[in-house]
Amino acid sequence: MSLEILFIVAPVFLLIGIGYLVARFGLLSPEVGEALGQFVYVIAIPVLLFKTLSTVDLGGETPWALWATYFGGVFINWTIAALMIRKVFHRDARACAIAGISSSFANTVMVGLPLVSAVYGDEGMTALLLILSIHLPVMTVLIAVIMERAAQSDGVGEGSSLQQTLKSVLKSLATNPIVIGLLAAVVWRLFGLPVTGILKDVLERIAGTALPVALLSLGMSMVAYGIRGNLIPGILLSSLKVAVMPALVFCLGAFVFNLPPLWTSVATLTAACPTGVNAYIFANKYGTGHAMSSNSITLTTLFAVLTTGMWGSFLHMWSG
């Protein structure tokens, strides 16, 4: 592993570790951690996304191949995970859906943003922001539809029609702070409005808090997850998330869609990020797969300390 890449990646996970220790030893209360998480999610990250996306230069590139690369990896990895849980562990359809989420829903905001920013700087942020611009809407719609179909398949509740499910999801997305920040940036760009003067100064001050506070709050939230039962499925799903999914994304970007090397690298490193907490949220909502999702979140975060550095080193050598 390149020491240079290791030194770049290490501070990201050290901040997560500091947040974990602060919460574990009670230096700050759980309520403070929740408040920090709310600040990041509702204010800091949307401002960062707005500030960056409203002024970013795409360099004439179109995002379609990038989206196909990343979400192609998501789809393949999700399918592998769901089949594994069904065929090997004989779980029901809802648990298979949670397995798909746990192995494919990367923490693109809390970990992806600071990680890509540290390794690839502002140039890399362009590709990540393009992924982020549709990541939450696409994944939320996909998860909601699959989980509703899975609930019907398992005979749990009456389930909702596709129209009802989509209406509920779109209503939720319309009030999501990250989606609002992204849409505001798109509108700002369409009207060609500048980001200068006092507005720029205020946005930069708020955005500057987003990444370190996001990592600290994520570390504090990790205390609530931990390792639970059914460890073997969690280990297998975690391995899919941090090893197989980035490999899939890399192959699609480098050999199928022929993305620019920087975009392939950013998409791959984003895919290597640990599982997002959304996996546990959906497990709670549908009353299944709690251990799988919790173990995946915890284990992938632990694994990612090394695996993101390894992927970063590999991508650095590949792009040469």
C-alpha positions in Angstrom: 0.0 0.0 0.0 1.3 3.4 -0.9 2.1 5.3 2.3 1.1 8.5 0.5 -2.5 7.2 0.0 -2.6 5.8 3.5 -1.7 9.2 5.0 -4.4 10.8 2.9 -7.1 8.2 3.9 -6.1 7.8 7.5 -7.4 11.1 8.8 -10.9 10.4 7.4 -11.2 7.3 9.6 -9.4 8.8 12.5 -12.1 11.4 12.7 -14.7 8.6 12.7 -12.8 6.8 15.4 -12.6 10.0 17.5 -16.3 10.4 17.2 -16.8 6.8 18.3 -14.6 7.2 21.4 -16.2 10.5 22.4 -19.6 8.8 22.4 -18.4 5.5 23.9 -16.8 7.2 26.9 -19.6 9.6 27.4 -17.6 12.8 26.7 -20.6 14.0 24.7 -24.2 12.8 25.2 -26.0 10.8 22.5 -28.3 13.9 22.1 -25.2 15.9 21.0 -24.3 13.3 18.4 -27.9 13.4 17.1 -27.8 17.2 16.9 -24.5 17.1 15.0 -25.9 14.6 12.6 -29.0 16.7 12.1 -26.8 19.8 11.5 -24.7 18.0 8.9 -27.7 16.4 7.1 -30.1 19.4 7.2 -27.7 22.3 6.7 -24.0 21.6 6.2 -24.0 18.9 3.5 -26.8 20.6 1.4 -24.9 23.9 1.5 -21.7 22.1 0.5 -23.5 20.4 -2.4 -25.1 23.6 -3.5 -21.9 25.6 -3.3 -19.9 23.1 -5.3 -22.5 21.9 -7.8 -23.7 25.5 -8.7 -20.2 26.5 -9.8 -18.6 23.2 -10.9 -17.2 22.9 -14.4 -18.1 19.6 -16.1 -15.5 20.0 -18.7 -17.9 19.0 -21.5 -18.4 15.5 -20.1 -21.9 13.9 -19.9 -22.9 11.9 -16.8 -24.7 9.0 -18.5 -21.8 6.6 -18.7 -20.8 7.5 -15.2 -24.3 6.8 -13.9 -24.4 3.5 -15.9 -21.0 2.5 -14.4 -21.9 3.2 -10.8 -25.5 1.9 -10.8 -24.5 -1.1 -12.9 -22.2 -2.1 -10.1 -25.0 -1.5 -7.6 -27.5 -3.7 -9.5 -25.1 -6.6 -10.0 -23.8 -6.5 -6.4 -27.4 -6.2 -5.1 -28.4 -9.3 -7.1 -25.5 -11.3 -5.9 -26.2 -10.5 -2.2 -30.0 -11.2 -2.5 -29.3 -14.6 -4.2 -26.7 -15.5 -1.6 -29.1 -14.8 1.3 -31.9 -16.7 -0.4 -30.0 -19.7 -1.6 -27.4 -20.1 1.1 -29.3 -18.9 4.2 -32.9 -19.5 3.0 -34.2 -16.2 4.2 -37.4 -14.6 3.0 -37.8 -11.9 0.3 -37.7 -9.0 2.7 -34.4 -10.2 4.2 -33.0 -10.6 0.7 -33.9 -7.0 -0.1 -32.2 -5.8 3.1 -29.2 -7.9 2.1 -29.1 -6.1 -1.2 -29.3 -2.7 0.5 -26.6 -3.6 3.0 -24.2 -4.7 0.2 -24.9 -1.8 -2.2 -26.0 1.4 -0.5 -22.7 3.2 0.0 -22.3 6.0 2.5 -21.6 8.5 -0.2 -22.3 11.6 1.9 -20.8 11.0 5.3 -17.7 9.1 4.0 -17.7 9.5 0.2 -17.5 13.3 0.2 -14.5 13.6 2.7 -12.7 10.6 1.2 -12.9 11.7 -2.4 -12.1 15.3 -1.4 -9.0 14.1 0.4 -7.7 11.8 -2.3 -8.8 13.6 -5.5 -9.5 17.2 -4.4 -11.9 19.5 -6.3 -11.4 17.7 -9.6 -12.7 14.4 -8.1 -15.6 16.1 -6.5 -17.2 16.8 -9.9 -17.7 13.1 -10.6 -18.8 12.4 -7.1 -21.4 15.2 -7.2 -22.8 13.8 -10.4 -23.3 10.4 -8.7 -24.7 12.1 -5.6 -27.2 14.1 -7.7 -29.2 11.0 -8.5 -27.9 8.5 -5.8 -30.5 9.2 -3.1 -33.5 9.5 -5.4 -32.6 6.3 -7.4 -31.7 4.2 -4.4 -34.8 5.4 -2.4 -37.2 4.6 -5.2 -35.5 1.3 -5.9 -35.5 0.2 -2.2 -39.1 1.3 -1.6 -40.5 -0.6 -4.6 -38.5 -3.8 -4.0 -39.3 -3.8 -0.3 -43.1 -3.4 -1.0 -43.0 -6.2 -3.5 -41.0 -8.3 -1.1 -43.5 -7.7 1.7 -46.3 -8.8 -0.6 -44.3 -11.9 -1.6 -43.8 -12.8 2.1 -47.5 -12.2 2.9 -46.7 -9.4 5.4 -49.5 -6.8 5.3 -51.5 -5.8 2.3 -48.7 -3.9 0.6 -49.1 -0.8 -1.4 -49.6 -0.3 -5.1 -46.7 0.8 -7.3 -48.5 4.2 -7.7 -48.9 4.6 -4.0 -45.4 3.6 -3.2 -43.9 6.1 -5.8 -46.2 8.9 -4.6 -45.0 8.3 -1.0 -41.3 8.2 -2.0 -41.5 11.3 -4.2 -43.3 13.2 -1.3 -40.5 12.2 1.0 -37.8 13.2 -1.5 -39.4 16.6 -2.1 -38.7 17.5 1.6 -35.2 15.9 1.8 -32.6 18.6 2.5 -30.0 17.0 0.3 -32.3 16.7 -2.6 -33.4 20.4 -2.0 -29.7 21.5 -2.0 -29.1 19.6 -5.3 -32.2 21.0 -7.0 -31.4 24.5 -5.8 -27.9 24.2 -7.4 -29.4 23.0 -10.7 -31.8 26.0 -10.7 -29.0 28.4 -9.8 -26.9 27.1 -12.8 -29.9 27.3 -15.2 -30.3 31.0 -14.5 -26.5 31.6 -14.6 -26.5 33.2 -11.2 -23.1 34.0 -9.6 -21.9 32.8 -6.2 -19.8 35.7 -5.1 -19.3 38.2 -2.3 -21.0 37.8 1.0 -23.1 34.8 -0.3 -19.9 32.9 -1.3 -18.2 33.7 2.0 -21.2 32.5 4.1 -21.5 29.3 2.0 -17.8 28.5 2.3 -17.9 29.0 6.1 -20.8 26.6 6.5 -19.5 24.1 3.9 -16.2 24.1 5.6 -17.8 22.5 8.7 -19.6 19.8 6.7 -16.9 17.1 6.2 -15.2 17.0 9.7 -18.5 17.3 11.5 -20.0 14.6 9.3 -17.2 12.2 10.2 -17.4 12.9 13.9 -21.2 12.5 14.0 -20.9 9.2 12.0 -18.4 7.9 14.5 -20.7 8.8 17.4 -23.7 7.1 15.7 -21.6 3.9 15.3 -22.0 3.2 19.0 -25.7 2.5 18.4 -25.0 -0.3 15.8 -22.2 -2.6 16.8 -21.9 -6.3 16.1 -25.1 -8.4 16.6 -26.1 -12.0 15.8 -25.9 -13.7 12.4 -22.3 -12.7 12.0 -21.6 -14.9 8.9 -24.1 -13.2 6.6 -22.8 -9.8 7.8 -19.2 -10.7 7.0 -20.2 -12.0 3.5 -22.3 -8.9 2.7 -19.5 -6.6 4.0 -17.0 -8.4 1.8 -19.3 -7.8 -1.2 -19.6 -4.2 -0.3 -15.9 -3.2 0.1 -14.3 -5.7 -2.3 -16.7 -6.9 -5.0 -18.8 -3.8 -5.7 -15.8 -1.5 -6.3 -14.3 -4.2 -8.5 -17.5 -4.3 -10.5 -17.6 -0.5 -10.8 -14.0 -0.4 -11.8 -14.4 -3.0 -14.6 -17.5 -1.3 -15.9 -15.9 2.2 -15.9 -12.5 1.1 -17.3 -13.5 -1.6 -19.8 -17.2 -1.2 -20.7 -18.0 2.5 -20.7 -14.4 3.8 -21.1 -14.8 6.6 -18.6 -12.0 9.1 -18.1 -9.5 7.6 -15.6 -10.4 10.2 -12.9 -14.1 9.4 -13.2 -13.5 5.7 -13.1 -11.3 6.2 -10.0 -13.8 8.3 -8.2 -16.7 6.0 -9.0 -14.6 3.0 -7.7 -13.6 4.7 -4.5 -17.2 5.8 -3.9 -18.3 2.2 -4.4 -15.7 1.1 -1.8 -17.2 3.3 0.9 -18.8 1.5 3.8 -22.6 0.8 4.0 -24.8 3.8 4.8 -27.1 3.9 7.8 -30.0 3.8 5.4 -29.7 0.0 5.5 -30.6 -0.1 9.2 -33.4 2.4 8.7 -35.1 0.2 6.1 -34.5 -2.9 8.3 -36.3 -1.1 11.1 -39.1 0.1 8.9 -39.9 -3.4 7.5 -39.1 -5.3 10.7 -36.4 -7.7 9.3 -32.7 -8.0 8.7 -31.7 -5.9 11.7 -28.5 -7.9 12.5 -27.5 -8.1 8.8 -27.7 -4.4 8.3 -26.2 -3.4 11.6 -23.3 -5.8 11.1 -22.8 -4.6 7.6 -22.6 -1.0 8.7 -20.1 -1.7 11.5 -17.9 -4.2 9.6 -17.7 -2.3 6.4 -16.7 0.8 8.3 -13.9 -1.2 10.1 -12.8 -2.9 6.9 -12.8 0.4 4.9 -10.0 1.7 7.1 -7.7 -0.7 5.1 -9.7 -1.4 1.9 -10.2 2.2 0.8 -6.5 2.7 1.2 -5.9 -0.4 -0.9 -8.3 0.7 -3.6 -6.8 4.2 -3.6 -3.3 2.7 -4.1 -4.5 0.4 -6.8 -6.3 3.2 -8.6 -3.2 5.5 -8.3 -1.0 2.8 -9.9 -3.6 2.0 -12.6 -4.1 5.7 -13.6 -0.4 6.1 -13.4 
